[in-house]
Amino acid sequence: MKRLNVFLFSAALIICFAVFTSCSSNDTSLPEMYVCPVNNMEKLQNDITAYNANFNAQYPQSRSFWKVLRKIAKVLFQDVKGATVSYGTDQKLGKAVVVGVCASLKAVINNNTSNNSGSSGSSGNTGSGSTGSGGDGTCLDRHIDPINELVPEGETGSEAGNLHNTIICNIAQAYDVDTLSDVQMFNAVTQETLAEMGATTEVPSYQSYQSYMNNINALDNDSTSFDQQLTNFVNSGWLPTDQAQIIANYVQQITSLESDAALTQYFTGFATIVRNSNISNDEKSSILVATSVAANSRVLWGNLGEDDTETAE
């Protein structure tokens, strides 16, 4: 009996070792009743990669349009960084909206300043911040696409992007944003966020907001290429690398699409893949908040590159 027990124990060890080795080497010769463990995030990445390949075959990228999109891409990515760095581990949507909107406004003002060097009212950090002058030729009015301002939540999987665009449009109507100081902009965006989301919504303090913006500014500068910005974002540590890579790939993908039909189809398909995946709800939320902001930003700033198509790098 003792010899039989030793034999059975040894046989069990051999089987376990064989199974472990087979899973590690992706051997498909195992009996059908055994299923190797699956990394859900890795599977999601593979599903998205396959989706992108099929999508790009249907909608080839336009090299000429990419010159226009480079300006959009940098502003769009600032929006995403603002939402991502502030959403963090506590996942407070109000924080993501406030910081994402402020990052977006600052990026557009910076773009406007670089295109109109020396023009008045484009410093973005001086002035009285009087209300009621939005709609009178500010940089926001020139660049916001009046036809397509929102991407439905059903297409993106999160309300974050709708809130992002709604608040920016409200700010554009109420303020001459080019003249707002940093604290005035923060206060205006915070007030609009509370109006849209409710008075009990948790929003960042001004000190927290400054810390978030410092983190964003430390990641890149105006001369950082778009590709390097994507790499820096993935390596920032704000999210696990695999999640950050999915978001970076999404940003790169949507900044290469030209038609509204292609964008709508891509937004919807991507969100469906993420929602149907087996990653955790928190992981889904982190990805979809960022990509919802990206999708809405891509639509909102659709006119951003038109003023300097000829001079875009």
N, C-alpha and C positions, 0 to 999 in steps of 0.2 A: 504493500500500500504506500509506503514511504517513497519507494522508487517511482510509483505512478504519479504521486503528487509533484515530485521533482520534475518528472517528464512533462506534465501538464503545465507547470509554471514556466518551464523553459520554452515550451511551444507557444505559450501566450506572449512571452517577451519577443519571440521571433516575429510573430504576427504583428504586434504593435510596432516593431521597428520597421517592418515592411510597409505598413500602412503610412507611417510617418514619412518614410523615404519617398513613397509614391506621391504623396501630397506635395512634398517639397519639390519634386521633379516634374509635376504636372502629368504623371503617368495616368493614362486613361484605361489601364488594364484591370482596375479593381472591379470587384463584383458590383452590380448595379445598386445593391441595397446600401452601399457605403457612399457618402457624399463628403468630399473634402471641405474643411472649413473655408468660408468665403469672407474676404475683407470687403465689407459693404462699401466703404469709401472708394476703394480701388475699383470695384465693379462699377460704381457710378462714374468714375473717371473714364473707364473704358467705354461705357455706354455713351457718354457725351462725345468722346473722341470719334466714335463710329457715326454718331448723329451729325457732327460737324463735317466729316468727310462726305457723307451723302448730301448734306445741305450745300456744301461748296461746289459739288458737281452740278447741282441744279441751278445755283446762283453764283457764277464765276465772279471773282473779285475784279473791280475796275481800278486799273493803275492810275488813270487820270483823276478819278474821283478821290483817290487816296490823298492827293495833294490838298483837297478841300478838307478832308476828314481829319487831317493831322491836328488842326486847331481844335476841332470838336473833341478829339480824343483826349487831349491834355486837360481840357476843362472837365470833360466827363469823368476822367479818372480822379480828378481832385474831389468831385462829388462822392465817388465811391470810397476814396480814402477817408473822407470826413465821416461818412456813415459807418465805415468798418471800424475805425480806431475808437469811436465813441460808443458803438453798440456793445463791444466787449463781452466779458463773461456774464455780466448781470442782465444783458439783453433788454435794455430800456429803450424803446422805440423813440420816445421823445428826445433823448440825447442824440440818437443817430440822425433824426430829422434836423435838429437845430444845427449841429456841427456840419452835416452834409450840405445844408442850404448855405451856411456862411462860407464854407469852402468853395462852393460853386460861385457865389457872388464875387468873392475875392478873385477867383480865377478869371472870370469874365471881365472884371474891371482891369485886371492886370493885362489881359489880352487887348483890351481897348486902349490902355495906356501905351502899350508897345506899338500899336498901329497908328496912334495919333499923338506921337511924342510932342510935348510942348503945348498941347491944347489945354484949355482951361477946364476945370471941374473933373479931371480924370485921375486925381491923385488917390482917391479912395480913402484918405485918412484925415481929411480936414473938412471944414464947413459946418453949417448949422444943422444940417439934417432935417430941413423943413419938410413937412408932408404936403401931399397934393400935387407935386411937380412931376411925378412919374407920368409917362405918356407924353413927355415933352422933349423927346430926342435923347434920352439917356441911353447908355450902352445896352441896357436890357431891352429897350423898345426896338432897337435896331436888329437884335439877334434872336429874340424869341419868335418861334414859329407860331403864328396865330391860328393856324388851321389844326395842327396836331399838338396839343399841349399836354395831353394825358394818355398814358397807356393803361387800359383797364386792369384792375387788380387780378381778374381772372386770367389775363395773359401773362402776368409776371409772378403770381403766387404770393404777393405781399402788397400791403397798402402803403409801404414806405415810399415808393416812387410817386404815387399819386399825391401824397402829402407834400413831398419834396417840390413837385411842380406847382401845385396849388399855392403853396406859400410863396414861392418865387414870383408867381404871377401877381399875387396880392401885393407883395412888396413893390414890384415894378409899377403898379398903379398908384400906390400911396406915397412913394418916396423917390426923390432924386438920389438913387443909390450911390452914384459917383461921388457925392459930397459927404456921405456918412463917415463918421469916425468909426474905429473898430468897436468901441463899446456901444455906440449908437446903432450900428448894424446888428450886433448881438442882441440888444434889447428889442429892436424891431422884429427880428426873426423869432425871438422867444415869445413875444406877445402874440404874433401870428400863429405860432405853433400851439400855444395854449388855447387860442380861439378856435382852432381847427380840431384839436384833440381832446379838449376839456381842461378845466382849471386845475384838476388834480394830477395832471400828467407830470411825470418826473422829467425835468429838464436839467441840463448842466448849469452849475454856477459859472460866473464869468471866469473865475480862476481855473476851473476845470476845462472850460472851453479854450482858454489860452494854452493850457498844457497840451490839449489835443492838437491844436493848431501848430504848436512847437514841434510835436512829434511828426506831423505831416511835413512841415517845412524842413526838418532835419533829414528827411528821407530823400528829397530831391531838391534841385534848384532849376532855374529857368533854362539852363543849358543842358539839363539831363535829357537824353534822348527818350523817346516814348518806349522803346524796347527795354532800355535800362530801367525806366520807371516800373515797368511790369516786373522785372527781376527783383528790384528793390522791395516792391510790395510783397512779393512771395516770401522774401527773406526777412521781412520786418518783424516777425514774431507776434503780430497782432492777432493772427489766427494760426491754427495748425497749418503746416505747409501745404498739405493736400487740399484743404479748403481754399486757401489763398490762391493756389494754382488754378483751381476751377474758376474762381472769380476773375483772375487775370486773363485766362483764356477767353472767358465770356466777353470781357471788355475788348480784347483784341478782335474777336469775331464780329461784334456788332459795329465796330468802327470801320469794317471793311465792306459793309452792306450798304447799298445805295437806295433801293426802292422801298417804299412803304410796305408793299406786299411781302417782300423778303424779310423785313424787320419784324412785322407782325407774326409771320409764320415761325420765325426763329424764336422770338420771345415765348410764344405759346408752347412750342415743342420742348424747349429747354426746361421751362417751369414744370411741365408734365413729367419729364424724366426725373427731375429732382424730387417732386412730390411723391412719385410712385416708387422711389428707391427705398432701401432698407436702412439708410443711415438714421441717426436719432432725430427727433423733432428739433432739438436745439441746433443741431448741425444744419438741418434743412433751413431753419430760420435764419441762421448766420449767412448762408449762401443766398437765400432768396431776398433778404433785405438789401444786400449789396447789389445784386443783379437787378432788382426792381428799380433801385435808384439809377443804376446804369442805363437801363432801358428807357426810363422816362427822361433822363438827361440827354440821351442820344436824340430823342424826338424833340425835346424842348429847344435844344441849341442847334437845330437843323440848319439854321442860316449863318452860323458863326463863321464858317470859313469863306463865305462868298465875297466878303469885302477885299480879301487878299489872296484870291485864288492864284493870281499870277506870281505873287512873291512868296508863297508858302514854300518851305524848304522841301 
